Amino acid sequence: MGSVNLKEAVMQSFTSIGPMLDFIALFSVIALYSGSMLPFVVIFSFLLSYFTLYTIYSFASVYITNGGYYSYAGNGLGKGAGFLVLILYIGYSVLTVPNISIFISGFMYSIMGIFGFHGPYMEYAFLLAFTAAVYLVVSRGLRTSIRYILIAGFLEIAFVISMSIIFIIFRSPGFSFSGIKFSFNPFFFGIIFGILAFSGGGSSIFLSEETSSAHMNTPKSLIISFTISGLIMVFSAFALLMFAGYHGLSLYESNSFYITDLVKSRLGVPFLIVFSIFGLMSAFNLSVSYLNAFIHMMPKFYNDFNINKNFSKNKFMVALFTFSIIISLITIHYSGFFNSFVIIAGLISFMYIIIHIISNVSLIRIFRRQKFFIPFISSLILSIAFILSFYGNTGYFAVINYLLLGYIIFAILFVIYIKKARHEFYNNIKFEYSDSPNTVAVNHKDLK
C-alpha cells in the first residue's frame, strides 16, 4: 500500500466523473428527456449521489479492498450477491471505454467538419486512435496513469469553471429563468442520465490497496471529488442553459454536436479549438480512470475467486482492447455513433443503479439499525428513477430495456449455474479485506 496519495485518489474519482465530457455529451441526452429542466436534473442527481455516496463511504471506511462493490455485497449479502454484482460491474466497466470512444469520435469528426475536413473513415480512425491511446497510458503502470490523471484533473477543473463564467457573460439575449417549465415525468426521465454523470465517482475504491492511509484517504477522496464535480456540473449546467437559450437548447437536444456550432458562432474559432481540446482531454481522463479501476480490480478478483493461474495484465488488456473495438464497430454499424452512445450509456446507468441498490441493502444488512435511513432513502429514490426511466424508454430506445433484461437474466442464470454445477469452485469463493482497527460496529465473524 501507499503508492497513491489523497490528491491522486481524489483525481482518480474526479476524472472518472468527467465534468467536461458530461457537459458535451450527457447534458444533451438529459436535455433530450428533460428540456430546460436540465440544471435541476443535475442538482437532483448531485444530491441523490450523496445518498449513494454514503454507502460507498461507509464501506470504504471499513474495508480496504480493490474488489469494490462486489466485495461489499459479498460481505454483506453472501457469495451469490457478490458474484452477481461482480458480473454487473464487469458489464458496465467493459462498456465504458467503447461508449466514450464512440461519442468522442463523433464529436471530433464534427469539429473537423467545421474546418472542412471530411473523410468516409475519419470517425473510425479517431475511434481506433483514441482507444489505443487510453490503453497505452494505462499499460505504462499505475504511477504513470495516476500522475497523468492528477495533472489533467486540475486542468479540467480550471477550464470548466472558466468556460462557465464565459458562457454566463455571453448568455443568450433576453434569457430568463421564468421560461423554465417543470413537468414530473420528463424530469425523472432525465434523472437516469443525471445519475450516470456521477457514476464514476467511486472509482478510487478500486485503488484502495494502493492508497496510503486508505481507511482515511479513500473515503475522503470520495467526498472531495463528489463535491467538487457536483458543484462544477451544476454551475456549468446553468451556464449552458443561459448561453444556449431555450431555442439553442432545443437544437442541442436533437444534436449534441450543435454545441460546437454555437461556441464557434458566439465565441469564435480560437475558443472552439480550446473547447474541443478540453472535451477530448476529459473523455481521455475518464477513460483512463475507469480502465485504471477495472484493471486493478482484476487481481483481487483472481484471488477472491481462486482462479488457478496468474493474472496477466498485458494479455488481459490486449483482449479487452480487441473487445472494445469490436463492440464499438458492431453498435455503430447498427445504430450509428450518437444512438450507440445513448444506448450504451443507458445500459451503464441502469446497471450502476442496480449495483448501488444491492450495496445499500448490504450496508443495511451489516450495520442494521445503525446505518438504515440514508441507504434506504437512496434505494427508494434510485428505484423510482429506475422504474420511471425504464418505462420512459419507448420507440427506438426501448432496445436499452431489452438488452438490460437480457444481461441481468444471463448474470442470474450464470451465478445459479456456478453454484449448482461448480459447487467446489463456488464454495471456495471468499471476499478478503483489511479491516480497520477502529471498526467495532461490525461483527466480522458474521460476514465471512
N, C-alpha and C positions, 0 to 999 in steps of 0.2 A: 504494500500500500504506500501512498504518498506521492506519486508522480503527478497527480492533478491537484492544484490548489483551489481555493474558493473562487477566485476570479475566473479561472478556466472552467470550473464546474458551472458557474453562472452563465458563461457564454455558450457552453455546450447546450444548456437548456434554452437560452435566449435565441440562438441561431436556429435551433430546431423548431422554434415557432415561426421565425422568419417574417417579421412585420412588413418589410418592403415587398416581399413576394405575396403576402396576403393582400397587400394594397393593390397590386396589379393583377392578381389572379382571383382570390376568393371574394374580394369585395364585389366584383362584378356578378358572381354567382349569387351572393347574398342579395344584391340589388335586383337580380332577375326574379327572385322569390318574394322579396320584401319591399322593393322600391325605395322610396325616400325614407323608410324606417331604418335604413342601413346603419346609421350611427347608434341607434337604440338597440338594434340587434347585437351590435358589437359590445355595447355596455352590458347588456343582459348576459351575453356569453362570457364576458370577462368576470362578472360577479359569480356566475354559475361555475366557472372554472376554479374559483376559490373554494367552493364546496368540494369539488372533485380533488383539488389540491390537498385539502385537509387529510384525506385518506392516504395519499402518497406520502405526504409529510409525516404522518403518524408512523407509517411503516418504515420509512427511511430513517427515522429516529431510533427504531428498534433493531432493524436488520441491516447488516452490510452484506449485500448480495448483488452480483451483476445479473441475477435471474429476474430482477424487477417484478413485474406484475404476476408472472407465473409462480414465483417463489412466494409472494404474498398470498395468492389464492390457495396455493398448495398447503401452506402452513395453517391457514385459517379454515379451509373447507375440505381439505383432503386431496389425495392424488388425482382423482378424476377431474376436479375443478381446476387444479394446477395444470394438468395436461391439456384440458380444453382451452384455457387461457393462453398457454404456450402456442397452440395451433392458430388461434385467432391473432395473436401478436405477430407470429411469423407471416401470416396472411397479409396484414396491413403494412408490415415493415418491408416485405418483398415488393409491394406495390408502390411504395413511396417514391423511390428514385425514378422509376418509369413515369409515374404521374407528373413529377416535377419536370422531367426531361421533355415530356410531350408538350406541356404548356410553354416552357421557356423556348422551345424550338419554334413554336408558332409565333411567340412574342418577338423573337429575334428576326424571324422571317418578315414580320410586319414592319419592323424597324428598317430592315434592309430595303423593303419595298418602297418606303417613303423616300429613300435616297436613290431609287431607280434600279436597284439590284434585284433581279428576279432569276429564278432557275428552277427547273422541274424537280430537282432533287436536293435543293438547298436546305429545306427543312430537315430532311433525313440526315444530311451532313452535320447540321447543328446538333441534332439529337445524339448522333454517334460520338461526336467530339465532346459534348457536354458530359455524357455518361462516362466516357473513358477518363476524362479529367478528374471526375469525382472519385472514381476507383483508384486512380493513380495517387492522389493525395492521401487517401485512407491507407493504401498499401504501404506507404512510407513509414507507417508506425504511429503510435499514439502521440508521441512528443511533437512530431511534425504537424499532424492534423489538429491537435489541440492548440498549438501556437498560432496556426493559421486562423482558427476559429476565434481566438481571443482578439487578435488584431482586427479581423473582419467584422466582428460583433460590435466593437466600439465605433468603427467607421459607419456601420449601418445605423446605429442609434443616432449619430450626429447628422447623417443625411436625412433620415425620415423626419426628424424634428425640424430641420432647416426647410425641407421641402414643404411640410405642412404649414409653416409660417408664411412661406412664399405663396402658397395656394390661397391662404386666407386674405393676404394682401391683394392678390389679383382675383378675388372672388367674382362670381358672375354678377353682372349689373342687376340690381333690383331683387337680389336674393333675399328671401325672408323665411324664417323658420315656421311662420304661420302656414306655409304651404305643405307642411308635412301632415299626412293623413294616416291615422292609426287604424289598423284592421287586424283582428286577433289571429286568424288563420295564416295570412301571409307573413305575419310577424314570426310565428313559430315555424313556418316552413323554412325560413332563413336561418333559424337557430342551429339546425344540423350542421350548416357550413360555418356558422359562427363558432360552434364548439370545435370544429375541425381546425379553425385558425389557431387555436391554443393547444392542439392535440400533442405537439411535440415537446411541450414544456416540461415533461417529466423525464426527459432522456438522460439527465445526469445520474439518475438512479442506476443506470446500466454501466456506469463507470465507478460505482461505489467502492469496489475493491481496489481501485487505483487512486482513490481520493484520500488526501491527508485528513485526519480527524473526521472521518466520514460521518460519524454519528451527529456531528455538529454541522459540518460544511455541506453535506448533501441536502439536508432539509433547508438550510439557509439559502442554498443556491436555487432551490425551487421557489421559495418566497420572493427572493430578489428578482429572478428572471421573469416570473409571472407578473409581478407588479410593474416592472419597467416596460415589458412588452404590452401589457394591458393598457397602461396609460398612454403609451405611444400610439397604439392602434385606435383607441377611442378618439384621440386628438386628430389623427390622420383621417379617420372616417368622417368626422365633422368637416375637416378641411376639404376633403374630396367633394362632399355634397355642396359646400359653399362655392368651390371652384367650378364644378361642372354645372351647377344649377339644375333645375328639375328637367329641363329639356335635354341637357347634356347627359344627365343620369339615365334618362330613358334610352338614349343611344348606347350608353355604356352597358346597359342591361342586355341588349341584343348582340353586342360585340365588345368583348373585353379588351380588344386591341384598340378600341376607339380612344382610349386614354392617351395613346401616343399621338394621334392627330390633334387632340385637344391641347396637349402640352406644347406641341410644335406651334400651333396657331396662336396660343396665348403667350408663351414664354420664349419661343424661338428655338432654332436648331441647336445652339450650344447647350441649353438646358436639357433638351431632349436627349442629347448624347450622354450627359451625366446621369440623367434619369434612367436611361437604358442600361448603363454600366452598373448602377446600383441594383437595378432589378435583377440583372443577370447574377450579380455577386450574391444577392440574398438567396436566390434559388440555389446557387452553388453552396453557400453556407449551410442551408437547411439540409441539402442532400448529403453533404459531408458529415454533419452532426448525426443525422438519422442512421447513416451507414456505420458510423463510429459506434453508436449504441448497439446496433444489431450484431456487428462483428464481435464486440466484447461480451455479448450475452452468450454466444455460441460455446465457448469453452466451458462456461458454467453449466450449460445445458448438457454437454457431453458428460460432465462429471455427475450431475444430479440424476441423469437417466442411464448411467452406467453404459455408455456407448463404448464398446471394447476396441477402440482404436484412437490414436492421437488426432486431435483436431488440426487439420492443415489449413491455415489461413489463406495461403496462396491459391490452393486448389478450390477452396470454397468461394473465394472472390471471383475466380475465373468462371465458375459455374453460375454464380449469382449475376455476374455481368452479362453472360450469354443469355440467361433467362430474362433479364431486364430488357435487353434489346428485342428479344422475341416477343415478349408481352407488349412492348411499345408498338412494334410493327403490326401485330395482329389487331390490336384495338384501333390503331389509326386506319388500317385497311377497312374495317367495318364501320367505324363511327366518325372518322376524321379527327383532327387534332383537338379542337375545343370540346366536342361532345365526349371524346375519350377521357379528357381531363375531368369533366364533370362526373362521369360515371364512376371512374376510379376513385375520385375524391369522395363521392357519396358512400362507396363501399368502405373506404378507410374510416370515415366518420362514424358509420354505424358500428363497425367492429370495435372502434375506440370506445364508444358508449357502452357496449356490452361488457367489455373488459373492465371498465370503471364501475359499472353496476355490480359485477361479481366481486371486485376489490372492496367496494363499500360493504357488501354483505360479509365478506371475510373479516373486515375490521370490526364489524358489529359482533361477529361470532367470537373473535379473540378477546375483545375488551368488554363485551356485553354492555352493561348499563353505563360504563364509564365513557364510552365513545359511541353513542347511539344516534343522537339527534341530527348532527350535521351529515353523517353518511346516509342517514335515512332520507333527509330532505334532498340531498344530492341525487340519490337514486330515484326519488319520486319525480323530480324535475327532468332528469335525464330520460326517464321512461316516457313522460308526457311529450318531450321533444322528439323522442324516437318514434312514438306512435303517430303523432301529427305529421312528421316528415315522411314517414313510411307511406302513409295514405296520401300524402301530397305528391308523391312521385307517380304521376299519371302520364299517359301517352308514351312518348319515346323513352323517357327516363324511368319508366316502370321497370326497365331491364335491371336497374340497380337493385330493386327488391328481389327479383328472381335470382340474380347472381348471389346476393347475400344469403337468401334462404338455402340455396344450393350448397354454399360453402359451410354454413352452420350445420346443415344435415350431414355433410361429409365429415366435419370435425367431430360431431357427436358419435356417429357410427364408427369412426376410426378409434376413438377412445374406448368404446364398448368392445370393439374387436380385439384391441390390445389387451384389455382387461380379461376377456374370456379366453382368447386363443393363445396369448403370450403371457400366461399367468405369472411365470417366474420373473420375466422382464418387468412386468407391472409392479410386482411386489418389491422389487429392488430399487424402484424409484424413490429418491429422497430429496428433501429440499434443505440443503445446508446453508448456514448463515453464521455470521459472527454477531453474538448478542451483546447488547450494552450492559456494562456492569451496574448501571443505574436503573435498569429496567426491572422493576419489581411488580409491575401491574400484570405481567404476562406469566402464566404458568407454562413454561416451555415443555414440560413433560406432556401436557395435553396436546401440544402442537406437533409432536413427532409422529 
